[in-house]
Amino acid sequence: MDIRTIYNLYNLATIGSYDDYMLYIETIYPDSKLQDIFWHGSIHADKIYKKGFQKKYIGKNSNSHNKGFYFTNSISTASTYVESTFNKYTKLPYEKRFLAVKIYTKNPYLIDCGGEYFTPSLNNFINETYGDTIILTNIWDTKEPGYYADFHNFIEIKDIANTIVTFNENNIHILGSEKDKKLFKNFIKALQD
């Protein structure tokens, strides 16, 4: 899974070239302190693509820490939320279970987790008191590196990643969404003028 997959999956070639799309992505939130693309894995990704992230759904997922919207820089980490026993809850094709996003933040709070897993004590820092976005660097998404049991299956965790928690759904731009397509069309039109 990568940006080219998103580009192909959502027929962005009907608007412009892949190179143009990559240039366009650079124009999304140019003043944000985060310029990377982040991933969110969900068996409900199709609904999120249509309606966007919504605060009323925070905490509805059994894996949620009930604080904000969670993203990662690692597709491997994002995949743990769409694999294994979750398959029985969705008919959504695997590649459509991932959301690629850009996040706007002007006041992020950085916590270096030093390769540790997400602990309950870290949850105390996941709130808007510390910033509009919390960045947990060098964190295992699960209790230990390697493998973790997801009900009856084992899922491999391949790397330490960064977890991004943001609190404002209006600061999340979903790549491939209808809004994204409209803005990409405007970008292409401006290039041609």
C-alpha positions in Angstrom: 0.0 0.0 0.0 1.3 3.4 -1.0 0.2 6.7 -2.6 0.3 5.2 -6.1 -2.2 2.6 -4.9 -4.5 5.3 -3.6 -4.0 7.2 -6.9 -5.0 4.1 -8.9 -7.7 2.9 -6.5 -9.7 6.2 -6.7 -9.2 6.8 -10.4 -7.2 10.0 -9.9 -5.6 9.4 -13.4 -8.9 10.7 -14.8 -7.9 14.1 -13.3 -4.2 14.3 -13.8 -0.9 12.5 -13.8 0.7 10.8 -10.8 3.5 13.4 -10.8 0.9 16.2 -10.8 -0.9 14.5 -7.9 2.3 14.3 -5.9 2.9 18.1 -6.6 -0.7 18.8 -5.6 -0.3 16.9 -2.3 2.5 19.3 -1.4 0.0 22.1 -1.5 -2.2 20.5 1.2 -1.7 22.3 4.5 1.6 23.9 3.5 1.9 25.7 6.9 1.4 22.5 8.9 4.2 21.4 11.2 3.6 17.9 9.7 4.2 17.4 6.0 4.2 13.6 5.8 1.4 11.3 4.7 -0.1 9.2 7.5 -2.2 6.1 7.4 -5.3 5.0 9.2 -6.5 1.4 8.9 -10.2 0.7 9.4 -12.8 -1.8 8.3 -15.1 1.3 8.0 -12.8 3.2 5.7 -15.4 3.4 3.0 -17.8 5.3 5.3 -14.9 7.6 6.4 -14.0 8.3 2.8 -17.6 9.5 2.2 -18.3 11.4 5.4 -14.8 12.2 6.8 -13.6 11.7 10.3 -16.3 12.6 12.8 -15.9 13.2 16.6 -19.1 11.4 17.4 -17.5 8.1 16.4 -14.4 8.5 18.7 -14.4 5.5 21.1 -16.8 3.4 19.0 -14.0 1.1 17.9 -12.9 -1.4 20.5 -9.3 -0.5 19.8 -9.8 3.2 20.4 -8.3 5.0 23.4 -11.4 7.4 23.3 -9.3 10.5 22.9 -8.9 11.5 19.2 -8.2 10.3 15.7 -5.2 8.0 15.5 -2.8 7.7 12.5 0.6 6.2 11.9 3.5 6.7 9.5 3.7 2.9 9.1 1.5 0.9 6.7 2.5 -2.2 8.7 1.0 -0.7 11.9 -2.1 0.5 10.1 -2.6 -3.0 8.7 -3.1 -4.4 12.1 -6.5 -2.7 12.3 -7.8 -4.3 9.1 -6.5 -7.8 9.2 -7.3 -11.1 11.0 -10.6 -11.5 12.8 -11.8 -8.1 11.6 -12.3 -9.7 8.2 -15.6 -11.2 9.4 -17.0 -7.7 9.9 -16.5 -6.3 6.4 -16.7 -7.2 2.8 -14.6 -4.2 1.9 -11.6 -5.2 -0.3 -8.4 -5.2 1.7 -6.7 -2.2 -0.2 -9.8 0.0 0.5 -9.4 -0.4 4.3 -6.6 2.1 4.4 -6.9 5.9 4.5 -4.0 8.1 3.5 -4.2 11.5 5.1 -2.4 14.8 5.5 -2.8 16.4 8.9 -2.8 20.1 9.8 -1.2 21.0 13.1 0.3 24.3 14.3 1.0 23.2 17.9 2.1 19.5 18.1 3.3 17.9 21.4 6.1 15.4 20.9 6.6 12.4 23.2 9.5 10.0 22.4 8.4 6.6 23.6 11.8 5.0 23.2 10.6 1.8 21.6 8.0 1.1 24.3 4.4 0.1 23.7 1.3 2.3 24.3 0.8 2.3 28.0 -2.1 3.6 30.0 0.2 6.3 31.5 0.7 7.6 27.9 -3.0 8.0 27.6 -2.8 10.8 30.2 -0.9 12.9 27.6 -3.5 12.3 24.9 -5.6 15.4 25.3 -5.8 18.9 23.8 -4.1 20.5 26.9 -0.7 19.6 25.4 -1.4 20.6 21.8 -3.7 20.3 18.8 -1.8 17.1 17.9 0.1 14.6 19.9 3.0 12.8 18.2 4.2 9.6 19.8 7.6 8.7 18.3 9.4 5.4 18.4 6.4 3.4 19.7 5.2 -0.1 19.3 1.5 -0.2 18.7 1.1 -3.4 20.7 2.4 -4.7 23.9 5.6 -6.2 22.5 7.6 -6.3 19.3 7.2 -9.2 17.0 3.7 -10.7 17.1 0.6 -10.2 19.0 -2.5 -12.2 19.5 -5.6 -10.8 17.9 -8.3 -13.1 19.4 -7.3 -16.3 17.7 -4.7 -15.2 15.2 -1.2 -13.8 15.3 -0.4 -10.6 13.5 3.2 -9.6 12.8 4.3 -6.1 13.8 7.4 -5.4 11.7 8.5 -2.0 13.0 8.5 0.7 15.5 6.4 3.6 14.2 5.1 7.0 15.0 1.5 7.5 16.2 -0.2 10.7 15.5 -3.3 11.7 17.5 -5.2 14.7 16.4 -8.4 16.1 17.8 -10.0 18.3 15.1 -11.6 16.4 12.3 -11.4 19.5 10.1 -7.6 19.2 10.2 -7.6 15.9 8.4 -7.4 15.8 4.6 -8.2 12.3 3.2 -6.4 11.6 0.0 -8.6 10.1 -2.7 -11.8 11.5 -1.2 -14.4 13.5 -3.1 -13.0 16.7 -1.6 -9.5 15.7 -2.5 -10.6 15.0 -6.1 -12.3 18.4 -6.4 -9.2 20.2 -5.1 -6.9 18.2 -7.4 -9.1 19.2 -10.4 -8.7 22.8 -9.3 -5.0 22.4 -9.0 -4.8 20.9 -12.6 -7.0 23.7 -13.9 -4.7 26.3 -12.3 -1.6 24.6 -13.9 -3.3 24.8 -17.4 -4.3 28.5 -17.0 
